[in-house]
């Protein structure tokens, strides 16, 4: 059977690539420390020596729109193009090409349906920065096959937070029952408090530092029940208008497991958001 060797959750700031590669007067003052933190975080994946990456993210209305919005979608293509034109223009992100792990995609779809999740799929999925940014930060050589999984955090009606946690638990069960001699890392990205296009977007930190503090504590301590007792679809509007992306962090808590304390935790306050980085080693260490 496959071995789950790492569970990794992070934010996916689209400006990291531009900030980290800028030089001279174009290099922002926070870039060096940001790069230092990302490189330390990258080592947590490198040490796990994965063969395959399951990547959880959310399409930012690039390919999926209101005429056809799945709640949970699994890519099952041999290759995936990325990024989109506006991401190249606004964020300086490069064009990328990923190889798909088709047999794991097919396994997750078949077994996921039997486990009670009516998963959608796509054979022609083009992915965006919710998945490409963690590849840039964690595996910039882009040499491992992926299984992309998209969640709906933008277009109501949304699944409730509990459903994200349930999907995370199911993803872990499916990875660990996959009949393949592979080392698998599950990587998911979301948001802490986040405001997009609103009056709190460009503050000195995220729009709700108290929510960020509690969120980091929930995630790092594996307090799924405590998190579920406070986080609802309605409550997520309060920390910022794009904070529903926190449900992808909750999904990753489901993968890690109730009470699972993160083996690696780091954060970085930027000018309008808190970056956060978490890694769990499910088997108690790296073999």
N, C-alpha and C positions, 0 to 999 in steps of 0.2 A: 504494500500500500504506500501511497505518497506520504511524505512527512511534512507537517506544517512547521517550518523552521523560524519564521518571524511573522509578527503582526505589527504593522507600522501605520500610524495615523499622523497626518500633518495638515497644515493649511497649504494653500497652493497659490501663493502670491504671483501674479503674472509678470510683475516687474523685476523679479529676481534675476532673470537671465540678462536683461539689459543692464541692471545695476552692477552685476558681478563681472561683466565683460567691459564696462566703460573704463576709460582711462583719462588721465589729466583732469582738466576742468569739468569734464562731463561726468566724472565719477562722484556719486553722491557721498556725503560724509559718513553715512551709516553703512556703506557697502562692505568695508573691510571686516567689520565685526559680524555682519550678516554672513559673509562668505565663510568666516571662521566657524560659526555655528553650524552652517549647512554641511561643511566638510566633516565636522565631528559627527553629525547626525548620519551622514552617508556611511560612515564606518560601521554603523549598527547593522546595515543591510549587507555590506561586504563581508562581515564576519559570519553571517548566516549561510553564505555560499549557496544561494538559491539557484535552481534550474529554471523555474517558471515564476512569473509574477501575475497574480490576480489583482487587477487594478480597479478600485471602486471610485467613481466620480459622478459628476452631473453635467449633462450637456447644457451650455449656456445659451439655449435657443439658437444654436447653430444649425444642427441637423433636425432636431426634434422641435416641433412647433405645436400650436394649439389645434391644428387639424388632425394631429396624430401623436398624442403624448402618452407613452407607456409609463407606468409607475416604476417598474423595474425591468431593465433590458440587458441582455447578455449578447455581446458581439461574438460571432462564430465564423469569422472570415480568416483566410490564410494570411492576409496582410491588412494593415490599417494606415491610411494616410492621415497626416496631421500637419500643421495646425490650420486655422482658417485665416482668410485674408485680413480681416479686421484685427486679429491677434498679431499677425506679422506687422501690420501698420502701426497699431497703437502700442504694442508691448515689445516689438522687436523680436518676437519668437521666430525660430527657424522652421522651415519645412522639415518634416520628419516622416519616417516610414518605420512601422513596427511589424514584426512577425507575430502571427497569431498561433496560440496553442489550441488547435481546433478540437482535438480529442477531449481536452479538459472542458472546453466550452460546451461541447455536445453532452458530456457527462453531467455538468452542472444544470443544463437545461432539462434533460430527461429526469434526473433524480430530483431536481428542484420542483418540477411539476408534481412528481409523486409525493413530495414532502409538503405539498399544500401551497406552493407559490406559483401563480400563473404567470410565469416569466415570458416576456416578449423577447424576440431575438432579431438580429440584423446580420445579413451577409454582406452588407455594403456600408459599414459604419466608418465614418470619418470622425476622428476624435479631437477634442479640444484641450484647453490648458488645464482642466481639472485632472487630466491624466498625464499630459505631456510635462507639466511643471514638476510633479514628483519624479518623473523619469530624469529630467534635467538635474534635479537636486540629488537624487539618490543613486542613479545609475546612468551617468551622462554618456557612457560608451554605448548605451542602447543595444546591448548584445543578447538580451534574453527575450524569449517569447512571452506574450501577454494574453490574458483573458480580460477584456474590459467589461465592467458591469456599471451601467448607468442607473442612477436613481432620480426620481422626480422630486426636487426640492423647490421648484419655482412656480409650477402651474397648478393652482387648486382645481379640484380637491386633491390634497396631498395625503399620502399614507400617514398614519399617526406615528409618533416616536416609537411606540412599542413595536410596531411592525418593522421598523428599521432594525431594532435590536434582534427581533426574531429572525430576520433575514441574515444578520451577521452570524447568529448561532448556526443557522442552516448552512451557510457558506463554509464554516469551519467543519461541520460534519461531513459535507460533501468532499471537501479537499482531503480530509483524513481517510475517507473511504474510497477515494479514486484509485483504481487498481493499476498503479504505475509506480515505478521505482524512481520517483522524482522528489526533489526538495522544493517546496512551494512557499513563497512569501505572499501574504495578502497585504496590500497597501491601499489605504483609503484616505481621501482628502476631503476636507470640508471647511467650515468657518467657525470662528468664535463669534463675538458680537461684530456685526458688519452692517454698515449703512452705505448704500449705493444711490447716488443722485439725490440724497436728502440733506437736511441741514447739519447733520452730525458726521458727514463723510470725512472731512479733512481736519480733524482735531489732532492733538499731539499724541493720541493713542486711540484704541478702539472706542466706539461710542458708549460702551458700558463696561468699564473696568471691573466693577463688582461681579457682573455676570462672567466675565473672563476668568476672574479668580476662582469662582465656584466651579466653572466648567473644567478648568485645569485640575482642580482637586477631584472632581467626579471621575475624570478620565484616568488620572494617574493612580488613583486608589481602586479603580474598578467598581465604583459605587453605582451600579446600574439601577438598583431599586431606588436609591436616593435621588438619582437623576430623573428617573421616570416619575417620581412623586411630585416633582416641581416643574418639569418641562412638558408643555402642551403646545399644540399648534397655535393656540391663542397667545400663550405667554411668550413665544418666540418672536412675536412682533415687537415686543417692548425693547429688547436690547439693540435693535437696529432692523431696518426693513429687509435685510438679506440674511438674517441670522438663522433661517430655517436650514441653511447648510450645516448647522451643528448636528442635524440628525444623521449625517454621514459619519460624524465622530461617534455618535451613539451606535451606529451599525458596527463600527470597528470595536467598540467596547463589547458588543455581542460576540464578535469573533474571538476577542481575547478571553472573555468569560467573566462571570460574576466574581467580584473580589480579587481579580487578577491585577496586581500592582505592576505598573509599568517598570521595566528594567532601565529605561532611559527617558528622561523628561528634560525639555529645554523650551524656553520661550524667548521672544524678542519683541519689544514694543516698537512698532514703526509709527509713522506719522498719522495713520488712520486705522490701524488694525494691529492686533497682537498675532504674531507668528507663533506657532506651537508645534512641537515635535515630540512624538512618543513612540517607543519601541517595546514590544514584549517578546520574550523568547519562551514559547509555550512549554518546552521541555526543560525549563529551568536553567538553560544556558546554551552556549553554542558548542556543538560537537566538533 
